[in-house]
Amino acid sequence: MKQLITLLMLWAIGASTALAQDRLNIGELFDGRYHDDPRASETLIEGEKLSNYQLTLYRSLTLTDMPAEAAEIVPLVTRDAAKAVDREVSYRDGGLYYGFYQLKSRGGKNCYLFYLDQNRNGGNKIILIYLEGRASRDKIKQMLK
């Protein structure tokens, strides 16, 4: 019995480690830190509402007049982007301006990460969007325009 419990504990630790590696770094940005900030807009849409777009999850964060936040967001995006299977990236003034990444599929769903720092082009917004679903890369790019 002791061996069975030990085996189950080792399996649970291994499973939780595997799940932790599968999580995205940008996920920590959706921990509620921006909920009470009027300059921030956070959106989460799941399920049936997205079916017309061939998506199952839409998650976004838009920060207005908060250019300093890029220093925290860009490293998280960059770490997630390292696992991308496809990417389009643009830099301005030595920093990430635009990034569109197709990440590894999760559970048969395509995963996409979009980042735009309009502060690097005379604007005042940082936009971060994460999408999951069966939509193709081209369809997602068309929606984002």
N, C-alpha and C positions, 0 to 999 in steps of 0.2 A: 504494500500500500504506500509506503514511504517513497519507493521508487516511482510509482505512478504520479504522486503529487509533485515530486521533483521534476519529472518529465513534463508534466503539464505546465509547471512554472517556467521551465526553460522555453517551452513552445510559446507561451504567452509573451515572454520577454522578446523572443525573436520576432514574433508577429508584430508587436508594438514598434520595434525598431524598424521593420520593413515599412510599416505605415508612416512612421515619422519621416523616412527618407522620401516618401512619395508626396508629402505635403509641399506646398509652395511657400517660398519665403515671403512673398507679398501678402500672404494670409494674415500676417501679424498686423498689417495696416488696417484691417477690418475688425480690430479688437474693441472698438467703441471710443477710441481716443478723439475722434472728430465729431462725435454725435452732437455735442453742445456748441460747436464752433459754427457761427453763422456764415463763415467763409467757405465751409465744406459741405459737400453734398455726397451722400453715400446711398447707393441703390443696390438692392438685391431682388432679383426676379427669378423664380423657379417654376418649373412645371408647365402646365397646360397653356399658360399665357404666351409661352415662347414657341409653341409647336408650329405655328405658321412660318417661323424663321429657322426651323430645324435645329433649335437649341433647347437645352434643358436647364441651363444656368447662365445668368447674366449678372455680373457683379462689377460695380464701378465706383470710383472715387474721383471727385472733381474738387480741386482746391483752387480758390480764387484769391489773388493777392497774397499768396503764401510761397514765394519763390524759394525761400530757405529750406522748405520741406523736401526739395529735390535731393538735397544732400543725404537724406535718410532713405528716400524712395529708390533712387537710382542703384545703389548697391544691392538692394533686394531684387530689383528687376534684373540686374546683371547676373546675379546668382541663378535665378530661375531661367534666364535666357541661355545660360551655359548648357542647359539640357535640351535646347530647342532643336528640332529636326529641320526647321526652315526659318529664315529670318530676313527682315529688311530693316536696316538701321541707318540713321542719319545723325551726324554730330554737328554742332554749331558752337563756336567759341570755346572749343575744347571740352564740351560736355554733351551728354546724350540729349538730343532734341526729339527724336522719333524712333520708336522701336515697335515692330510688328513681328511677333514670334509665334510659330506653330510648335507647340510642345508635344511631347510623347502622348499618344492616346492613353486614355484612362477608361477602363471598362468598356471598350469599344466606341468611346466618344472622342471626337477631335477636341483639342484644347488650344485656346489661343490667348495670347497676352498682348495687349496694346498699351503703349506709353507715349504720351506727347507732352512736352514741356514748352508751352507757348511763350513762356517768359524769355526763351532764347530767340524769339522771332518777333519781339515787340508786343506780345500779348500779356495776359495776366493769369493764365490758368495752367494747372498741371492736371492731366487726365490719365487715369489708369483704368483699364477695362480687362476683365477676365471672362472668357466665354467657354462653354462646353456644349457639345452637341454633335449632330451628324452633318452640319453645314460644312460645305467645302471652304477651303482657304479663299477662293475667289469670291464666293458669296459673302463671307465675312468682310473682306476688304471693301466690297461694294456697299455693304450696310454701314461701315464705319465712315465712308465718305459722306 
